[in-house]
Amino acid sequence: MSALLEIRDLTVDAGDVRLVDGMNLTLRRGEFLALVGESGSGKSVTARAITRLDRRTRLAGSIRMDGAELLTMPESELRAYRGARIGMVFQDPLSSFNPVQPIGRQIAEPLLIRGVGRAAARKKAEEMLGEMGITRPGERLTAYPHELSGGMRQRAAIAMALIAEPELLIADEPTTALDVRMQAKVLKLIREAATARHLAVLFITHDLGIVAGNADRVCVMYSGRPVEENDVRTLFRAPVHPYTRDLLAAVPRLGRGVGSLTAIPGVAATPANRPAGCAYHPRCAVAVQRCATQVPAFEARAACHLVEVPAR
Amino acid sequence: MSLLSIVNLSKAFKGVTVLDGVSLTIGTGEIAGLVGESGSGKSTLIRCLMGLEKPDGGAITYDGIDLLRAGRAERRRFQREAQIVFQDPYSSLNPRRTVEQIVGEGLQIHEPRAPRRDRVVEALDQVGLGADMLGRHPGSLSGGQRQRVAIARALAMRPRLLVCDEPVSALDVSVQAQVVHLLKDAQQRLGTSLLFVAHDLAVVGALCDTVTVLDQGVAVEQGVTAAVFAEPAHAYTRELLAAVPDFEGIS
């Protein structure tokens, strides 16, 4: 399978602060990749850099989609990617919609912009809402965003993201604001829609539990850098980076007591005061001297001085 | 012996029933979990308990005090002994005040003669923060540090009942565990009773002795946490448990 999206040596700067510091990522068609990290890890910044949503940040490196360089592409050309080849869903569905316009019109907008007729676009919007498990989708088209529940709004936002049949779906914490049962439902919908379309999904989340049940591959970020990447089974069964291991031990799981819950000491490194060397070293239980001075290179599957690189 | 007992609590807003005869007891030194989705009535129950909302019917008894009919002095005792930690440490701390002022505020009101700074430092110590925090403002703290300040503010009063409204859901994973340990510590070392409100069943399972499942204002299931989770009797509880991500299949 060829790569649909290739991010190489991406850096994102805002003022003097380097938000993302050397991100690498490859996403294939039909693949569900979870980008995991705590707040300030740069996961959302990375996702937003793909479609250059934040005008105030400076981007360097390379982001290629199907071979075409997105970082240097003229704004006018990039517009043909946003919403059409790349669909996006965000955490807060209320802010994804214009509050004074019925949702049907907004869901259909990516088609209308591209010259699809009103009736056809409306019909497609209805189909999409139906696929998202919304009952009587035809009647819902005239509803305003505030008339829908949070779960319904988020499903409408997914319908809007997928209506133009994109090749890549970027979902930035799409279930975080939802109730537990709705979370599970929305995740299942995204999964099914992705499988049916052979869609590549870049799923940004802080929740390892969501990752476990849904992703094919996982990339863990810390303080603007990737620290470990692997297929989901291997990453959960045999994590090699100390941060990944600590993070997994800090997640509460059903059937385990407080005793098995291990907190990570200290506070997460922010991009503004990223420690020298490996950014995780002040919190790392196994750090050695070298960790404090030398930034570990990402080799094989992790960026850590202590991980043995298998001989080739 | 039960410290708090809520019996048949009811509340409606504009004819819409939000709490429908909910009963709940918390024993001394016990951690009671309250689980439900948005709109289940969790927050209304807490607001009624803390005196922020007046219930339509039912009774709340705290250590022998009938809270809904209590006089000024009894009410004040409850306000001193029961403290609350809110979900969002960004909105629950006054940004213009220092950590010392925030953590000491309850003492200033309820125990003006107590050695305030000592008690504040002691409370900060209990949540793992040093005395160097005293002069800081919330704006310079991370989310986890803020939530620890909010917990210190509650602990400074040496509460007998600590009400926690989704205290970890706004925090990062690595910090969540710290806060869960703090609460467990408070219960074990200080004998504090806890009412822990959450939507994350895994946290509730790890921390709480008993659990009450609230669905649309009705307590659909109640009991010892381990037993309820092992054999949920109500369909709603089963659905909630099924929605908890499963690691075991994978790791």
HADDOCK unambig.tbl for C-alpha pairs under 7 A between the chains (distance, minus, plus):
assign (segid A and resid 38 and name CA) (segid B and resid 172 and name CA) 5.80 0.50 0.50
assign (segid A and resid 39 and name CA) (segid B and resid 172 and name CA) 6.81 0.50 0.50
assign (segid A and resid 179 and name CA) (segid B and resid 37 and name CA) 5.82 0.50 0.50
assign (segid A and resid 179 and name CA) (segid B and resid 38 and name CA) 6.77 0.50 0.50
assign (segid A and resid 180 and name CA) (segid B and resid 240 and name CA) 6.88 0.50 0.50
assign (segid A and resid 180 and name CA) (segid B and resid 243 and name CA) 6.19 0.50 0.50
assign (segid A and resid 181 and name CA) (segid B and resid 240 and name CA) 6.29 0.50 0.50
assign (segid A and resid 181 and name CA) (segid B and resid 243 and name CA) 5.57 0.50 0.50
assign (segid A and resid 184 and name CA) (segid B and resid 243 and name CA) 5.78 0.50 0.50
assign (segid A and resid 209 and name CA) (segid B and resid 245 and name CA) 4.91 0.50 0.50
assign (segid A and resid 209 and name CA) (segid B and resid 246 and name CA) 6.75 0.50 0.50
assign (segid A and resid 209 and name CA) (segid B and resid 247 and name CA) 6.70 0.50 0.50
assign (segid A and resid 210 and name CA) (segid B and resid 245 and name CA) 6.06 0.50 0.50
assign (segid A and resid 212 and name CA) (segid B and resid 247 and name CA) 6.09 0.50 0.50
assign (segid A and resid 212 and name CA) (segid B and resid 250 and name CA) 6.85 0.50 0.50
assign (segid A and resid 213 and name CA) (segid B and resid 245 and name CA) 6.66 0.50 0.50
assign (segid A and resid 213 and name CA) (segid B and resid 246 and name CA) 6.76 0.50 0.50
assign (segid A and resid 233 and name CA) (segid B and resid 250 and name CA) 5.87 0.50 0.50
assign (segid A and resid 233 and name CA) (segid B and resid 251 and name CA) 6.86 0.50 0.50
assign (segid A and resid 236 and name CA) (segid B and resid 250 and name CA) 6.90 0.50 0.50
assign (segid A and resid 236 and name CA) (segid B and resid 251 and name CA) 5.41 0.50 0.50
assign (segid A and resid 237 and name CA) (segid B and resid 251 and name CA) 4.62 0.50 0.50
assign (segid A and resid 247 and name CA) (segid B and resid 174 and name CA) 6.12 0.50 0.50
assign (segid A and resid 250 and name CA) (segid B and resid 173 and name CA) 6.52 0.50 0.50
assign (segid A and resid 250 and name CA) (segid B and resid 174 and name CA) 5.71 0.50 0.50
assign (segid A and resid 250 and name CA) (segid B and resid 177 and name CA) 5.76 0.50 0.50
assign (segid A and resid 251 and name CA) (segid B and resid 173 and name CA) 6.43 0.50 0.50
assign (segid A and resid 252 and name CA) (segid B and resid 202 and name CA) 5.48 0.50 0.50
assign (segid A and resid 252 and name CA) (segid B and resid 203 and name CA) 5.62 0.50 0.50
assign (segid A and resid 253 and name CA) (segid B and resid 202 and name CA) 4.99 0.50 0.50
assign (segid A and resid 254 and name CA) (segid B and resid 202 and name CA) 4.65 0.50 0.50
assign (segid A and resid 254 and name CA) (segid B and resid 205 and name CA) 6.29 0.50 0.50
assign (segid A and resid 255 and name CA) (segid B and resid 205 and name CA) 6.71 0.50 0.50
assign (segid A and resid 256 and name CA) (segid B and resid 206 and name CA) 5.82 0.50 0.50
assign (segid A and resid 257 and name CA) (segid B and resid 206 and name CA) 4.22 0.50 0.50
assign (segid A and resid 257 and name CA) (segid B and resid 207 and name CA) 6.85 0.50 0.50
assign (segid A and resid 258 and name CA) (segid B and resid 206 and name CA) 4.97 0.50 0.50
assign (segid A and resid 258 and name CA) (segid B and resid 207 and name CA) 5.96 0.50 0.50
assign (segid A and resid 261 and name CA) (segid B and resid 177 and name CA) 6.36 0.50 0.50
assign (segid A and resid 262 and name CA) (segid B and resid 177 and name CA) 6.48 0.50 0.50
assign (segid A and resid 263 and name CA) (segid B and resid 174 and name CA) 5.86 0.50 0.50
assign (segid A and resid 263 and name CA) (segid B and resid 175 and name CA) 6.67 0.50 0.50
assign (segid A and resid 263 and name CA) (segid B and resid 177 and name CA) 4.74 0.50 0.50
assign (segid A and resid 263 and name CA) (segid B and resid 178 and name CA) 5.06 0.50 0.50
assign (segid A and resid 264 and name CA) (segid B and resid 174 and name CA) 5.37 0.50 0.50
assign (segid A and resid 264 and name CA) (segid B and resid 175 and name CA) 6.95 0.50 0.50
